[in-house]
Amino acid sequence: MRVLGVDPGLTRCGIGVIEGEVGSTLSLVGVGLIQTSSVLPLEQRLLQLEEQLQQWVNEYRPDVIAVERVFSQLNVRTVMGTGQASGIALLVAAKSRIHVVMHTPSEVKAAVTGTGRANKAQVAEMVKRLLRLEAIPKPVDSTDALALAICHLWRGRGNDRIAQALVEEQMRLKALRSS
């Protein structure tokens, strides 16, 4: 499975692609950062973000896109930009007909380090180890995107199977009622 992780941000949007299966070795496929200039009008920044995310999707062909779920922060401007960037990631996924999932920061930390209270340095070190990298990817936004992808590969795959089983059971029950 190939997962594209997106750590949304309007000025700096971390992006990372990994490949692997639960219980197997993970591989780094690509990692980077999408930046937009704060001097540009908002609509131009969002357009740039959309275009660059679409390029990543076109180049790496992920099976799923994992996006960090936005939480309210003290700085309203920051949370607005993060929310807008998340919306662009969701739009790109929908336009590309790619399944999208959202994970909270504590889910990601717990999946990657074993604790939902891990700090950025602990997450970064585990990303480096899990992907067998020589150095921690920089900047931290890129590392966070890879952590999101790892989280989904390890946790989300099981959640997807449960959701699919529930859908299949509902369809089976509906068919029984109509016969």
C-alpha positions as CSV (number, residue, x, y, z in Angstrom):
1,M,0.0,0.0,0.0
2,R,1.2,3.5,-0.8
3,V,0.2,6.3,1.5
4,L,0.7,10.0,1.0
5,G,0.8,11.9,4.3
6,V,-0.1,15.6,4.4
7,D,0.8,17.9,7.3
8,P,-1.4,20.8,6.3
9,G,-0.2,24.4,6.4
10,L,-0.8,27.4,4.3
11,T,2.8,28.7,4.4
12,R,4.5,25.3,4.9
13,C,2.7,22.0,4.0
14,G,4.7,18.9,4.8
15,I,4.3,16.0,2.4
16,G,5.6,12.4,2.4
17,V,5.0,9.2,0.7
18,I,5.7,5.7,2.1
19,E,5.0,2.2,0.9
20,G,4.5,-1.0,2.9
21,E,2.1,-3.3,4.6
22,V,1.2,-4.0,8.2
23,G,3.9,-6.2,9.6
24,S,6.4,-5.6,6.8
25,T,9.3,-3.2,6.2
26,L,8.3,0.4,5.4
27,S,9.9,2.3,2.5
28,L,10.3,6.0,1.9
29,V,9.1,6.8,-1.5
30,G,9.2,10.7,-1.4
31,V,9.3,13.5,1.0
32,G,9.1,17.3,0.6
33,L,7.6,20.6,1.5
34,I,5.1,22.8,-0.3
35,Q,5.6,26.4,0.4
36,T,3.5,29.4,-0.5
37,S,4.4,33.1,0.0
38,S,2.5,35.1,2.6
39,V,2.6,38.1,0.3
40,L,0.4,36.4,-2.3
41,P,-3.4,36.8,-2.1
42,L,-5.1,33.8,-0.2
43,E,-6.7,32.5,-3.3
44,Q,-3.4,32.3,-5.2
45,R,-1.8,30.5,-2.3
46,L,-4.6,28.0,-2.2
47,L,-4.3,27.5,-5.9
48,Q,-0.5,26.9,-5.7
49,L,-1.1,24.4,-2.9
50,E,-3.7,22.6,-4.9
51,E,-1.5,22.4,-8.0
52,Q,1.5,21.1,-6.1
53,L,-0.5,18.5,-4.2
54,Q,-2.0,17.4,-7.5
55,Q,1.6,17.0,-8.9
56,W,2.5,14.7,-5.9
57,V,-0.6,12.6,-6.5
58,N,0.0,12.4,-10.2
59,E,3.7,11.4,-9.7
60,Y,3.4,9.0,-6.8
61,R,-0.1,7.5,-7.3
62,P,-1.0,6.9,-3.6
63,D,-3.7,4.4,-2.6
64,V,-4.8,6.6,0.2
65,I,-4.1,10.2,1.5
66,A,-3.7,10.7,5.2
67,V,-4.3,14.3,6.5
68,E,-3.7,15.6,10.0
69,R,-7.1,16.5,11.6
70,V,-7.1,20.2,12.4
71,F,-7.6,21.1,16.1
72,S,-8.4,24.5,17.5
73,Q,-5.3,26.2,18.6
74,L,-4.8,29.5,20.4
75,N,-3.8,31.3,17.2
76,V,-7.0,31.7,15.1
77,R,-5.0,32.7,12.0
78,T,-2.9,29.6,12.2
79,V,-5.8,27.3,12.6
80,M,-7.7,29.0,9.7
81,G,-4.7,28.5,7.4
82,T,-4.3,24.9,8.5
83,G,-8.0,24.3,7.9
84,Q,-7.9,25.8,4.4
85,A,-4.8,23.7,3.5
86,S,-6.6,20.6,4.8
87,G,-9.6,21.5,2.6
88,I,-7.3,21.6,-0.4
89,A,-5.8,18.2,0.4
90,L,-9.4,16.8,0.7
91,L,-10.3,18.4,-2.6
92,V,-7.3,16.9,-4.4
93,A,-8.1,13.5,-2.9
94,A,-11.7,13.7,-4.0
95,K,-10.9,14.9,-7.5
96,S,-8.4,12.1,-7.9
97,R,-10.8,9.5,-6.5
98,I,-8.4,8.6,-3.7
99,H,-9.6,7.5,-0.3
100,V,-8.8,10.1,2.3
101,V,-8.4,9.6,6.1
102,M,-7.8,12.0,8.9
103,H,-5.8,11.3,12.0
104,T,-5.4,13.4,15.1
105,P,-1.9,14.5,16.3
106,S,-2.2,12.2,19.4
107,E,-3.2,9.2,17.2
108,V,-0.1,9.8,15.0
109,K,2.2,10.1,18.0
110,A,0.8,7.0,19.6
111,A,1.1,5.0,16.4
112,V,4.7,6.0,15.7
113,T,6.1,6.2,19.3
114,G,3.8,4.2,21.5
115,T,2.6,7.3,23.4
116,G,0.2,10.0,22.4
117,R,2.2,12.5,24.4
118,A,5.5,12.2,22.5
119,N,7.3,15.3,21.6
120,K,8.4,16.3,18.0
121,A,11.9,15.0,18.5
122,Q,10.7,11.6,19.6
123,V,8.3,11.4,16.6
124,A,11.1,12.5,14.3
125,E,13.6,9.9,15.7
126,M,11.0,7.1,15.3
127,V,10.2,8.1,11.7
128,K,14.0,7.9,11.0
129,R,14.2,4.5,12.5
130,L,11.1,3.0,11.0
131,L,12.0,4.1,7.5
132,R,15.7,3.2,8.1
133,L,16.9,6.7,7.1
134,E,20.4,8.1,7.8
135,A,19.0,11.4,8.9
136,I,15.7,12.9,10.1
137,P,13.9,14.6,7.2
138,K,13.9,18.4,7.4
139,P,11.9,20.5,8.1
140,V,9.7,19.0,10.8
141,D,6.6,19.5,8.6
142,S,8.0,16.8,6.3
143,T,8.7,14.4,9.2
144,D,5.2,15.0,10.5
145,A,3.8,14.1,7.0
146,L,5.7,10.8,7.1
147,A,4.5,10.1,10.6
148,L,0.9,10.6,9.4
149,A,1.5,8.1,6.5
150,I,3.0,5.6,8.9
151,C,0.1,6.0,11.3
152,H,-2.4,5.3,8.6
153,L,-0.6,2.3,7.3
154,W,-0.4,0.8,10.8
155,R,-3.7,1.9,12.3
156,G,-5.9,3.0,9.5
157,R,-5.7,-0.3,7.5
158,G,-7.4,-2.1,10.3
159,N,-10.0,0.6,10.7
160,D,-10.7,0.3,6.9
161,R,-11.2,-3.4,7.2
162,I,-13.7,-3.0,10.1
163,A,-15.6,-0.3,8.2
164,Q,-15.7,-2.5,5.0
165,A,-17.0,-5.5,7.1
166,L,-19.7,-3.4,8.6
167,V,-20.8,-2.2,5.1
168,E,-20.9,-5.8,3.9
169,E,-22.9,-6.9,6.9
170,Q,-25.4,-4.1,6.4
171,M,-25.8,-5.1,2.7
172,R,-26.3,-8.8,3.7
173,L,-29.0,-7.9,6.2
174,K,-30.7,-5.6,3.7
175,A,-30.7,-8.5,1.2
176,L,-32.2,-10.9,3.8
177,R,-35.0,-8.4,4.6
178,S,-35.9,-7.9,1.0
179,S,-36.1,-11.7,0.2
